[in-house]
Amino acid sequence: MPNKPTKYVVSVVLKDAQDKFLIVKRPQNDSEFPGSWGLPAVSTKPGELPEQAALRVCQEKLSCSAIPIRFIGAMFQKRANYDIVMMDIEMILDQKTKPDVKKAKTENTTYIEQRWSDKPSDLLESAKKGSCCSSIFLFDKGLLEKDDLLTEING
């Protein structure tokens, strides 16, 4: 497909005081990863810095606040209708707030469940399906090799 658009997306590895990270479940009618567990994410707005998008993930998708502390990694992937550049950013939850996907005020994907995890392997299934955010996180944790990263998925 000539002149496919490129989406720039930021996902968040939100950590709590016990060093657990938040994973979210996509709805069953999601066009790309229905019912899959992954990390919360947003597409960047024109001119928006990745850190600003990460803060927006927390505000819009999780109804909480957090502080960005580390750039984890990035990857490029070709998809059927667009290309994607995904960046993972680690954030620490502001202990005065609690994430709640049910209170999301977003125009795009609204997650249906959330849970705290201390097992990166909880994201292996979505990474095997091509989820960039899960793949970057698992690569950072040493659970995926570079050759395991899916650089192209077609519908």
C-alpha positions in Angstrom: 0.0 0.0 0.0 1.8 3.2 -1.2 1.9 6.2 1.2 0.7 4.3 4.2 0.4 6.6 7.2 2.8 6.3 10.1 1.4 6.3 13.6 3.7 7.4 16.5 2.5 5.7 19.7 3.6 5.9 23.3 2.9 3.1 25.8 3.4 3.3 29.5 4.9 0.8 31.9 3.2 2.1 35.1 4.8 1.0 38.3 3.4 1.1 41.8 5.3 1.3 45.1 5.7 -2.5 45.1 7.4 -2.4 41.7 4.4 -4.1 40.0 3.3 -2.9 36.6 -0.2 -2.3 35.3 -1.5 -4.3 32.4 -4.8 -3.6 30.6 -7.1 -5.7 28.5 -8.3 -4.6 25.1 -12.0 -5.0 24.2 -13.2 -8.1 22.3 -14.2 -5.8 19.3 -10.6 -4.4 19.1 -9.5 -4.4 15.4 -5.9 -5.5 16.1 -5.5 -7.4 19.4 -9.0 -8.3 20.6 -9.1 -9.5 24.2 -5.4 -9.2 24.6 -3.5 -8.0 27.7 -1.0 -5.3 27.0 0.3 -1.9 28.2 -1.8 1.3 28.0 -0.9 3.5 25.0 -1.9 6.5 22.9 -1.0 7.8 19.5 0.9 11.1 19.8 -0.7 14.3 18.7 1.1 16.6 16.2 4.0 18.2 17.9 3.5 16.3 21.2 6.6 15.0 23.0 6.7 11.4 24.0 6.7 12.4 27.7 3.6 14.5 27.2 1.9 11.5 25.5 2.9 9.3 28.4 1.2 11.7 30.8 -1.9 11.7 28.6 -2.0 7.9 28.8 -2.3 8.2 32.5 -4.9 11.0 32.4 -7.1 9.8 29.6 -6.8 6.1 29.7 -6.2 5.4 33.4 -7.6 8.4 35.2 -4.5 8.7 37.3 -1.2 10.7 37.4 2.4 9.5 37.3 5.9 10.7 36.7 8.0 9.5 33.7 11.3 8.1 34.8 12.8 6.1 32.0 12.7 5.6 28.2 12.6 1.8 27.8 12.9 1.4 24.0 11.3 1.8 20.6 10.5 -0.3 17.6 9.1 0.1 14.1 6.5 -2.3 12.6 4.7 -2.5 9.3 1.0 -3.2 9.6 -1.7 -3.8 7.0 -3.1 -0.2 6.9 -0.3 1.8 8.5 3.2 1.7 9.9 3.9 2.2 13.6 6.7 3.6 15.7 6.1 2.5 19.3 7.9 3.9 22.3 7.7 2.4 25.9 8.2 4.8 28.8 8.4 3.7 32.4 6.5 5.8 34.9 6.0 5.8 38.7 2.4 6.1 39.9 1.5 9.1 42.0 0.4 7.4 45.2 -2.4 9.9 45.7 -4.1 8.5 42.6 -5.3 5.0 41.5 -5.6 3.9 37.9 -9.1 3.0 36.8 -9.8 2.1 33.2 -13.6 2.3 34.0 -13.1 6.1 34.4 -11.3 6.6 31.1 -12.1 9.7 29.2 -10.7 8.8 25.8 -11.9 9.0 22.2 -10.1 5.8 21.2 -9.5 2.4 22.7 -11.2 2.0 26.1 -9.7 -0.9 28.0 -12.1 -3.3 29.7 -10.0 -4.6 32.6 -6.8 -3.8 34.4 -4.5 -5.6 36.9 -1.2 -5.2 38.6 1.4 -7.8 37.7 4.9 -8.8 38.7 5.3 -11.3 35.8 6.5 -9.9 32.5 5.5 -13.2 31.0 1.9 -12.1 31.3 2.6 -10.1 28.1 4.2 -13.0 26.0 0.9 -13.9 24.3 0.3 -10.4 23.0 3.9 -10.0 21.9 3.6 -13.2 19.9 0.6 -11.7 18.1 2.7 -8.6 17.2 2.0 -6.2 20.1 4.9 -3.7 19.9 4.5 -2.3 23.5 4.6 -5.8 24.9 7.6 -6.8 22.7 9.6 -3.7 23.7 9.0 -4.4 27.4 9.8 -8.1 27.1 13.0 -7.3 25.1 14.1 -4.9 27.8 13.5 -7.7 30.4 15.6 -10.2 28.4 12.6 -12.4 27.6 12.6 -11.7 23.9 15.6 -11.7 21.5 15.9 -9.2 18.6 15.0 -12.0 16.2 11.7 -12.6 18.1 10.4 -9.1 17.4 7.7 -9.1 14.7 8.6 -6.2 12.3 5.6 -6.8 10.1 2.1 -8.1 10.6 -0.6 -8.2 8.0 -4.3 -8.0 9.0 
